[in-house]
Amino acid sequence: MLLALLLSAVLIALYALGGPAWVLGFVALIPWLRSLDATQTWQRTVLSAYLMSVVYTVAGFAWFGVAIGSYTEVGALTGLLVLIVCAPIFQPQIIVFAVVRFAVRRRYGPTLAAVAGAAAWVATERWIPKMLGDTYGIGLYPSTLMRQAADLGGTAGLTLLLLWVNEAAAMLVSRRQAGLRAMAGPAAVSALIPLLLAGYGWLSLPSTTQPAGKALRVGLIQSNVVHYEQLRKEKGAYEAVRQILNTHFAMSYDAVERQHVDAVLWSETAYPTTLGHPKSEIGAQFDRDILSTIRAAGVPFVFGTYDLDQGGEYNAAAFVSPRGGLLGFYRKTRLFPLTEYVPSWADGPWLRKALPWLGTWKPGNGARVFPLQLADGREIPVMPMICLDDVDANLAIDGVRLGAQAFLIMSNDSWFTEHPRGALLHQATAAFRSIETRLPQYRVTTNGYSGVIDPYGNVVAGSRMGEQTLIVGALPVRPVAPTLMVRWGDWVGVACAATLLLLLAASALPAWHPHHEEMAWAVVWPMRVSVVPRSMRILIGLLRTASRCGLLWMGAAMLLNDALRANTLAQIRMFAGLFLAPEGAAWCFLLAFSAKASIEQGMLVLKQGTRRLELPLQDLDATEPWKLPIPSPGLSEVAPEFRSA
């Protein structure tokens, strides 16, 4: 087990580095999967899963632990130890994957276990969102061809396919001595999925003759001014804000006067105080300086700042037009826990005293679309996102459904300064929002990586980490046909959860029990059976068929209806009406016709209340098992005048 975990950890670490190592995503889990196949107990399965969550976290996210230690000033080693201890919380899908896979494999075999395990992995990530929005499929970003299928199923779909390939390859290795026929199925899956991904990517990429809309040219101001708090301590609050603004004003002048951009984009919290709600006369003067500068520039500005109302303070993006002034704010939806906000149930003086870096911002209320009013008269609907907002596929999809034609993303990646792998992961995650929706994005950070990203995930203009630079990029902006992701939402995780529920429901059917025919006589007498006439069997069969079909219909409805997924009460009512009611009625009818079966002196004895029926065992040779095991497996024609189930 330990050797397998170590080998998988090395492969995962190389896969996480990106570049040509993306191909390792198809094989990195094989050693661990082979060790899971050899595990015979629940205890060893859970132990293996726990250790895998640790090595997976260290191999792919050791930088995050070091960054935690640096930010909280507890030291890199302490931060890494905290990350290791919290690994099962950081990567819970690994634990769920291993447990579900073990349970299904022991009962139904390796093929269904592979399907169920992968579904459990993806469903867990769907319902327990990651702090960094990471998933195994993001590692395919360096491959232009492989990543294009994200417009069908998002990064969750890529993760599901990668898990299936790893499972098929592990099965292929286990059957290498069983002959070509036994190896054919796993070999076909291992080869077919990568070929399909590459083929779809090749078909998705645009041809040179594809018509393009009018370009939107945006200037991204990467100021490389970081550590605002340290700057404030050294120079005072006024001089710190003045230096930050002067840097942005000078770089914006270059973007407008020399590069002739249509709009200017500053990074998250580039103006580190409340805009429009000054806290002092000095703050009001800063507000006037910003508005007058934008009027003189003659192009719209979008930049990170703070917003304020009676509910509290918000991390926000301001939209300012040279003609209309301040148009409004977008408030950041996904705040970083324990740095930007604290849940109300955990907040308190004792916690803030122990953790002085805790934030006080309030979360926003979801996607918003603003008109970007250009000097040439165009109004382009754009959706702003701030930092962690870009890891949420559903948030981006909501914006597209509201009419957005481009994303404007602001981030402050200064805490990645010493850990560029984290900044690259963040940029790759953001790029998938463009692939999923086929919208361009303009993404600016404080000190890297900033970039203009086209609808296929390509960075057409970008910056390096830790440099002060102006990035200018132009991309066609126009209405686009909705992708499958936009139509259905982030549906793969929902489909995986529905698959697990169906498997759980189906496992209650005796017909799904392994080797049920061979085990039919391995029963303990006496036993309970149901003795039903033909008409009652048909009625009970219809009720049970209706309950299974109702469950399928409910899964499809939740997959296609966003409102239903958010309405728990409607889900409960639907489940009760479509599944519980017919299933409960069928169970009551079977109970009403139940009988006690026993073997007594060479006779099969059926007792139902005061009624008793005795049949010689030699007469059972005339029985015929039901070809269709509905409502359950049964026998008929025990005797001309009697039928039993």
C-alpha positions in Angstrom: 0.0 0.0 0.0 2.7 2.5 1.0 4.7 1.8 -2.2 1.6 2.3 -4.3 0.8 5.6 -2.5 4.3 6.8 -3.0 4.3 6.1 -6.7 0.9 7.7 -7.2 2.1 10.7 -5.2 5.1 11.2 -7.5 3.0 10.9 -10.6 0.4 13.4 -9.2 3.1 15.8 -8.3 4.5 15.7 -11.9 0.9 16.0 -13.3 0.3 19.1 -11.1 3.4 20.8 -12.6 1.6 21.2 -15.9 3.2 21.4 -19.2 3.6 18.1 -21.1 3.1 16.2 -17.8 -0.7 16.6 -18.4 -0.7 13.2 -20.0 0.1 11.6 -16.5 -3.4 12.5 -15.4 -4.6 9.3 -17.3 -2.3 7.0 -15.3 -1.3 8.7 -12.0 -3.9 6.9 -9.9 -3.2 3.4 -11.2 -0.8 2.3 -8.4 -3.2 3.4 -5.7 -6.2 1.7 -7.5 -4.3 -1.5 -7.7 -3.6 -1.4 -4.0 -7.3 -0.7 -3.3 -8.2 -3.8 -5.3 -6.1 -5.9 -3.0 -7.7 -4.4 0.1 -10.1 -6.8 1.8 -11.4 -4.9 4.8 -13.2 -1.6 5.5 -10.5 -0.6 7.9 -7.7 -0.9 5.4 -9.8 0.8 2.7 -10.4 3.8 4.9 -6.7 3.9 6.0 -5.6 3.8 2.4 -8.0 6.6 1.5 -6.8 8.7 4.4 -3.2 8.3 3.4 -4.1 9.0 -0.2 -5.8 12.3 0.8 -2.6 13.3 2.6 -0.2 12.4 -0.3 -2.5 13.9 -2.9 -2.7 17.2 -0.9 1.1 17.3 -0.3 1.9 16.4 -3.9 -0.4 19.0 -5.4 -0.8 21.7 -2.8 2.2 21.8 -0.5 2.7 25.4 -1.7 -0.8 26.2 -0.1 0.4 25.0 3.3 3.5 27.1 3.1 1.4 30.1 2.0 -0.9 29.6 4.9 2.1 29.7 7.3 3.4 32.8 5.7 0.1 34.7 5.7 -0.7 33.8 9.4 3.0 34.3 10.4 3.1 30.9 12.1 5.9 29.6 9.8 6.0 27.5 6.7 6.4 24.1 8.6 3.4 24.8 10.8 1.3 25.8 7.8 2.2 22.6 6.0 1.4 20.5 9.1 -2.0 22.2 9.4 -2.6 21.3 5.7 -1.6 17.7 6.3 -3.9 17.3 9.3 -6.8 18.9 7.4 -6.1 16.8 4.2 -9.4 14.7 4.5 -11.3 18.0 4.8 -9.4 19.6 2.0 -9.9 16.5 -0.3 -13.0 14.7 1.0 -13.8 13.2 -2.3 -10.9 10.7 -2.0 -12.4 9.2 1.2 -15.9 8.9 -0.3 -14.5 7.5 -3.6 -12.6 4.7 -1.8 -15.5 3.7 0.5 -18.2 3.6 -2.3 -15.8 1.8 -4.6 -15.1 -0.9 -1.9 -18.7 -1.4 -1.1 -19.8 -1.8 -4.7 -16.9 -3.9 -5.8 -17.5 -6.4 -3.0 -21.1 -6.8 -4.1 -21.2 -6.2 -7.8 -17.7 -6.5 -9.2 -15.0 -4.2 -10.6 -16.8 -2.7 -13.5 -19.8 -1.2 -11.6 -17.4 -0.3 -8.8 -15.3 1.8 -11.2 -18.5 3.7 -12.4 -19.8 4.2 -8.9 -16.5 5.3 -7.4 -15.9 7.9 -10.1 -19.5 9.1 -9.6 -18.9 9.4 -5.8 -15.7 11.4 -6.4 -17.4 14.0 -8.7 -20.6 14.2 -6.7 -18.7 14.9 -3.5 -16.9 17.8 -5.2 -20.2 19.1 -6.5 -21.9 19.1 -3.1 -18.9 20.0 -1.0 -17.2 22.8 -3.0 -13.4 23.1 -2.7 -11.8 26.1 -1.2 -9.6 26.6 -4.3 -12.1 25.2 -6.8 -9.6 22.5 -7.7 -10.5 19.2 -9.3 -8.4 16.5 -10.9 -9.5 17.4 -14.4 -8.0 20.9 -14.2 -4.6 19.3 -14.9 -5.7 18.9 -18.5 -5.5 22.6 -19.1 -2.1 22.6 -20.8 -3.5 20.4 -23.6 -5.4 22.7 -26.0 -7.3 19.7 -27.5 -8.2 17.8 -24.3 -9.6 20.8 -22.4 -12.2 21.8 -25.0 -14.7 19.2 -23.8 -15.3 21.4 -20.8 -18.0 23.2 -22.7 -20.0 19.9 -22.4 -19.4 18.9 -18.9 -17.1 21.4 -17.3 -14.0 20.5 -15.3 -16.2 17.9 -13.4 -16.7 16.1 -16.7 -13.0 16.0 -17.4 -12.4 14.6 -13.9 -15.0 11.9 -14.4 -13.4 10.8 -17.7 -9.9 10.8 -16.3 -11.0 8.6 -13.4 -12.6 6.2 -15.8 -9.4 5.9 -17.8 -7.4 5.3 -14.7 -9.8 2.6 -13.6 -9.8 1.0 -17.0 -6.0 1.0 -17.2 -5.8 -0.5 -13.7 -8.2 -3.2 -14.7 -6.1 -3.8 -17.8 -3.0 -4.3 -15.7 -4.8 -6.7 -13.4 -6.0 -8.8 -16.4 -2.7 -8.9 -18.3 -2.4 -12.7 -17.7 -6.0 -13.5 -18.4 -5.8 -13.4 -22.2 -6.6 -10.9 -24.9 -10.3 -11.3 -24.6 -10.4 -10.3 -20.9 -8.2 -7.3 -21.7 -10.2 -6.1 -24.7 -12.8 -4.1 -22.8 -10.5 -2.2 -20.4 -8.0 -1.5 -23.3 -10.8 -0.1 -25.4 -12.0 2.3 -22.7 -8.4 3.3 -21.9 -7.8 4.3 -25.6 -11.2 5.5 -26.6 -11.8 8.2 -24.1 -8.5 10.1 -24.8 -9.1 9.8 -28.5 -12.7 11.1 -28.1 -11.4 14.1 -26.1 -8.8 14.9 -28.7 -11.2 14.5 -31.5 -13.8 16.7 -29.9 -11.1 19.3 -29.2 -10.0 19.3 -32.8 -13.5 19.8 -34.0 -14.2 22.6 -31.5 -11.2 24.8 -32.4 -12.2 27.6 -34.8 -11.2 27.7 -38.4 -9.5 30.7 -40.0 -12.7 31.5 -41.9 -14.9 31.8 -38.8 -16.6 35.2 -38.7 -15.5 37.5 -35.8 -17.4 40.3 -34.1 -15.9 43.7 -33.4 -13.1 43.5 -30.9 -13.1 44.9 -27.4 -9.6 46.3 -26.5 -9.0 46.4 -22.8 -5.9 47.6 -20.8 -5.1 45.6 -17.7 -3.1 47.4 -15.0 -0.8 45.1 -13.2 0.7 47.5 -10.7 2.8 45.1 -8.7 2.0 47.2 -5.6 1.5 44.7 -2.9 1.5 44.5 0.9 -0.8 47.4 1.4 -0.7 47.1 5.2 3.1 47.3 5.3 3.0 50.3 3.0 0.5 52.0 5.3 2.7 51.4 8.3 5.7 52.8 6.6 4.2 55.9 4.9 0.9 56.4 6.7 -2.6 55.8 5.3 -2.8 59.0 3.1 0.6 58.5 1.4 -0.1 54.8 0.9 -3.4 55.4 -0.9 -1.8 58.2 -2.9 1.1 56.1 -4.1 -1.3 53.3 -5.1 -3.6 55.7 -7.0 -0.7 57.6 -8.7 0.7 54.3 -10.0 -2.6 53.3 -11.5 -3.3 56.7 -12.9 0.1 56.8 -14.7 -0.3 53.3 -16.2 -3.9 54.0 -17.2 -2.7 57.2 -19.0 -0.4 55.0 -21.0 -3.2 52.6 -21.8 -5.6 55.3 -23.0 -3.2 57.8 -24.7 -0.7 55.4 -26.3 -2.5 52.1 -26.6 -6.0 53.5 -27.4 -7.9 51.0 -25.3 -11.7 50.9 -25.1 -11.7 50.3 -21.4 -9.3 50.1 -18.4 -9.4 47.3 -15.7 -7.7 47.6 -12.4 -7.2 44.7 -10.0 -9.0 43.6 -6.8 -9.0 46.3 -4.0 -6.8 48.5 -6.2 -8.6 51.4 -4.4 -8.3 50.2 -0.8 -11.2 52.1 0.7 -14.9 52.7 0.2 -15.8 54.5 -3.1 -18.9 56.8 -2.9 -19.0 56.4 0.9 -16.0 58.4 2.1 -15.0 57.9 5.7 -13.3 61.3 5.8 -12.7 64.4 3.8 -9.4 62.9 2.5 -11.4 59.9 1.3 -13.9 62.2 -0.5 -10.9 64.0 -2.2 -9.6 60.6 -3.4 -13.1 59.8 -4.8 -13.1 63.1 -6.7 -9.6 62.5 -8.1 -10.7 59.1 -9.5 -13.9 60.4 -11.1 -12.2 63.4 -12.7 -9.4 61.2 -14.0 -11.9 58.8 -15.6 -13.8 61.8 -17.2 -10.6 63.1 -18.7 -9.7 59.6 -20.0 -13.0 59.3 -21.9 -13.2 55.5 -21.5 -14.9 53.4 -18.8 -13.0 52.1 -15.9 -13.7 48.9 -13.8 -11.7 48.4 -10.6 -11.7 46.8 -7.2 -12.7 48.8 -4.2 -15.0 48.6 -1.2 -18.7 49.1 -1.0 -20.7 50.0 2.1 -24.3 49.8 3.3 -26.2 49.2 6.5 -25.4 45.4 6.3 -21.7 46.0 6.4 -18.7 46.3 4.1 -18.2 44.5 0.8 -15.3 43.6 -1.5 -16.6 45.2 -4.6 -15.9 46.1 -8.2 -16.9 49.6 -9.3 -18.2 50.5 -12.8 -17.4 54.1 -13.7 -18.4 55.7 -17.0 -16.7 59.0 -18.2 -20.1 60.4 -19.0 -22.4 58.8 -16.4 -20.0 58.6 -13.4 -20.4 55.7 -11.0 -22.9 53.2 -12.5 -22.9 50.7 -9.7 -21.1 48.0 -7.8 -20.7 44.2 -8.1 -20.1 42.7 -4.7 -17.9 39.6 -4.4 -19.9 36.5 -3.9 -17.3 33.9 -2.9 -15.3 35.2 0.0 -12.2 33.4 1.3 -13.0 31.8 4.7 -11.2 33.1 7.7 -9.4 35.9 5.8 -12.2 37.8 4.2 -15.1 36.7 6.4 -16.0 34.5 9.3 -19.4 32.6 9.5 -21.7 34.2 11.9 -22.0 31.1 14.0 -18.2 31.0 14.6 -17.5 34.7 15.0 -16.8 36.2 18.3 -14.3 38.2 20.3 -12.3 35.2 21.5 -11.8 34.0 17.9 -10.7 37.4 16.6 -8.3 37.8 19.5 -6.7 34.5 18.6 -6.7 35.1 14.9 -6.2 38.8 14.3 -6.2 38.5 10.5 -9.9 37.6 10.3 -11.9 39.7 7.8 -15.2 41.4 8.2 -16.6 41.6 4.7 -20.1 40.4 3.8 -20.8 38.2 0.7 -22.6 39.6 -2.3 -25.8 38.2 -3.7 -24.7 36.5 -6.9 -24.0 37.3 -10.6 -24.6 40.8 -12.0 -24.2 42.1 -15.6 -23.3 45.7 -16.3 -23.2 47.6 -19.6 -19.7 48.6 -20.6 -20.3 52.0 -22.3 -17.6 52.6 -24.9 -16.6 55.8 -26.5 -17.7 54.5 -30.0 -21.3 54.2 -28.7 -21.3 50.4 -28.1 -22.7 49.0 -24.9 -21.2 45.6 -24.2 -22.8 43.5 -21.4 -20.1 42.2 -19.2 -20.0 40.2 -16.0 -17.4 41.1 -13.3 -15.9 38.5 -11.0 -13.5 39.0 -8.1 -10.8 36.5 -7.1 -12.5 33.2 -5.9 -15.6 34.0 -7.9 -13.9 32.6 -10.9 -13.6 29.1 -9.4 -17.4 28.9 -9.4 -18.7 27.5 -12.7 -22.4 28.1 -11.7 -21.7 31.8 -11.0 -20.2 32.3 -14.5 -23.1 30.4 -16.1 -25.6 32.6 -14.2 -23.9 35.7 -15.7 -24.1 34.3 -19.2 -27.8 33.6 -18.8 -28.2 37.2 -17.8 -26.7 38.2 -21.1 -23.0 38.7 -20.5 -20.8 38.6 -23.5 -17.4 38.9 -21.7 -15.9 38.3 -18.2 -14.0 41.0 -16.4 -12.0 39.3 -13.6 -10.1 41.1 -10.9 -7.9 39.3 -8.4 -5.2 40.0 -5.8 -2.7 37.1 -6.0 -0.1 38.9 -3.9 -0.1 36.0 -1.4 1.0 33.8 -4.2 4.1 35.9 -4.7 6.5 33.2 -3.4 4.3 30.4 -4.7 3.7 30.9 -8.5 2.2 27.4 -8.8 -0.8 28.7 -6.9 -1.2 31.7 -9.2 -1.0 29.4 -12.2 -3.6 27.1 -10.8 -5.9 30.1 -10.2 -5.4 31.3 -13.8 -6.1 27.8 -15.3 -9.3 27.5 -13.2 -10.4 30.9 -14.4 -9.6 30.0 -18.0 -12.1 27.1 -17.8 -14.9 29.6 -17.3 -14.2 30.8 -20.8 -14.0 27.3 -22.3 -17.3 26.3 -20.6 -19.2 29.3 -21.8 -17.2 30.3 -24.9 -16.9 33.9 -23.7 -13.6 35.9 -23.7 -12.2 37.1 -20.4 -10.0 39.9 -19.3 -8.3 39.0 -16.1 -6.1 41.3 -14.1 -4.2 40.6 -10.9 -2.0 42.8 -8.6 1.3 41.1 -9.5 0.6 38.2 -11.8 -0.6 36.3 -13.7 -2.8 38.7 -15.6 -4.0 37.8 -19.1 -6.5 38.2 -21.9 -8.0 34.7 -22.5 -10.0 33.7 -25.6 -13.0 31.4 -25.6 -10.8 28.3 -26.0 -8.6 29.0 -23.0 -5.6 30.5 -24.8 -3.8 33.4 -23.1 -3.4 35.8 -26.1 -1.7 38.4 -24.0 -0.3 38.0 -20.5 2.2 38.9 -17.8 4.8 37.3 -15.7 4.7 36.9 -12.0 6.0 39.9 -10.0 6.3 42.5 -12.7 4.7 46.0 -13.1 3.3 46.0 -16.6 0.4 47.1 -18.8 -1.3 44.2 -20.7 -3.3 45.2 -23.7 -5.5 42.6 -25.5 -8.3 42.7 -28.0 -10.8 39.9 -28.6 -14.0 39.7 -30.6 -17.1 40.2 -28.4 -20.5 39.1 -29.7 -23.5 37.0 -28.6 -22.7 33.3 -28.8 -24.8 30.2 -28.9 -25.2 28.7 -25.4 -23.0 25.7 -24.7 -24.3 22.6 -23.1 -22.9 23.8 -19.8 -24.8 27.1 -20.1 -28.0 25.2 -21.0 -27.8 22.5 -18.3 -25.6 24.2 -15.7 -22.9 22.3 -13.9 -24.8 19.1 -14.5 -22.2 16.3 -14.3 -22.0 16.4 -10.5 -25.8 16.3 -10.3 -25.9 13.3 -12.7 -23.3 11.5 -10.7 -25.3 12.0 -7.5 -28.4 10.8 -9.2 -26.5 7.7 -10.5 -25.5 6.8 -6.9 -29.1 7.2 -5.7 -30.4 5.0 -8.5 -27.7 2.4 -7.6 -28.8 2.5 -4.0 -32.4 2.1 -4.9 -31.8 -0.7 -7.4 -29.6 -2.5 -4.8 -32.8 -3.1 -2.8 -34.1 -5.3 -5.7 -33.4 -9.0 -5.1 -32.6 -9.3 -8.8 -29.5 -7.1 -8.3 -28.1 -9.4 -5.6 -25.1 -11.3 -7.0 -25.6 -14.9 -7.9 -29.2 -14.8 -6.7 -30.1 -17.9 -8.8 -27.3 -20.0 -7.3 -28.1 -18.8 -3.8 -31.9 -19.3 -4.2 -31.9 -22.4 -2.0 -29.3 -21.2 0.4 -32.0 -19.9 2.7 -32.9 -20.4 6.3 -36.3 -22.1 6.9 -38.9 -21.1 7.8 -39.0 -17.9 5.7 -41.5 -15.2 4.7 -43.0 -15.3 1.1 -45.9 -13.7 -0.6 -48.6 -15.7 -2.2 -50.4 -13.6 -4.8 -52.9 -14.1 -7.6 -51.9 -13.1 -11.1 -54.0 -9.9 -11.1 -52.4 -8.8 -7.8 -48.9 -9.5 -9.1 -49.6 -7.3 -12.1 -50.8 -4.4 -9.9 -47.9 -4.7 -7.5 -45.5 -4.9 -10.5 -47.0 -1.7 -12.0 -46.6 0.1 -8.6 -42.9 -0.9 -8.3 -42.2 0.0 -11.9 -43.9 3.4 -11.4 -41.7 4.1 -8.3 -38.5 3.3 -10.2 -39.5 5.3 -13.2 -40.5 8.2 -10.9 -37.0 8.1 -9.4 -35.5 8.3 -12.9 -37.8 11.1 -13.8 -36.9 13.0 -10.6 -33.2 12.7 -11.4 -33.7 14.0 -14.9 -35.9 16.9 -13.7 -33.2 17.9 -11.2 -30.6 17.7 -13.9 -32.5 20.1 -16.2 -34.2 22.4 -13.8 -32.0 24.8 -11.8 -34.9 26.1 -9.7 -35.8 22.5 -8.6 -32.3 21.8 -7.5 -32.5 24.8 -5.1 -36.0 24.0 -3.8 -35.6 21.3 -1.1 -39.3 21.3 -0.2 -40.3 20.6 -3.8 -37.7 17.8 -4.0 -39.2 16.2 -0.8 -42.7 16.4 -2.2 -41.6 14.9 -5.6 -39.7 12.1 -3.9 -42.7 11.3 -1.7 -45.2 11.3 -4.5 -43.2 9.6 -7.3 -41.3 7.1 -5.2 -42.4 6.6 -1.6 -46.1 6.5 -2.3 -46.1 3.7 -5.0 -43.3 1.8 -3.3 -45.2 1.9 0.0 -48.4 0.8 -1.6 -46.6 -2.2 -3.2 -45.0 -3.1 0.1 -48.4 -3.0 1.8 -50.0 -5.3 -0.8 -47.1 -7.8 -0.5 -47.5 -7.7 3.3 -51.2 -8.4 3.0 -50.5 -11.5 0.9 -47.5 -12.7 3.0 -47.2 -16.3 4.2 -44.8 -18.4 6.2 -43.0 -21.1 4.2 -41.4 -24.1 5.9 -40.2 -27.6 5.1 -42.0 -30.3 7.2 -41.7 -34.0 6.5 -40.9 -33.7 2.8 -43.6 -31.1 2.3 -43.5 -27.4 1.4 -45.9 -25.9 3.9 -47.4 -22.4 3.3 -49.3 -20.8 6.2 -51.4 -17.7 5.8 -53.4 -16.9 8.9 -55.6 -19.9 9.5 -55.0 -21.2 5.9 -52.5 -23.9 5.3 -51.3 -25.5 2.0 -49.0 -28.5 1.8 -47.1 -29.4 -1.4 -44.8 -32.4 -1.9 -41.2 -31.3 -2.6 -41.1 -33.6 -5.7 -43.9 -31.5 -7.3 -41.6 -28.5 -7.3 -39.9 -29.8 -10.4 -42.8 -28.3 -12.3 -42.1 -24.7 -11.2 -41.0 -22.0 -13.5 -39.0 -18.9 -12.3 -40.5 -15.7 -13.5 -38.7 -14.5 -16.6 -39.4 -10.9 -15.6 -38.6 -10.5 -11.8 -41.4 -8.0 -11.1 -42.3 -7.1 -8.4 -39.6 -9.5 -7.3 -38.1 -12.9 -8.3 -40.8 -15.6 -7.9 -42.1 -18.9 -9.0 -45.3 -19.9 -10.8 -47.2 -23.1 -11.7 -46.3 -25.0 -8.6 -49.6 -26.9 -9.1 -52.4 -26.3 -11.6 -54.6 -24.7 -9.0 -51.9 -22.7 -7.2 -49.4 -19.9 -8.0 -46.9 -18.5 -5.5 -44.3 -15.7 -5.4 
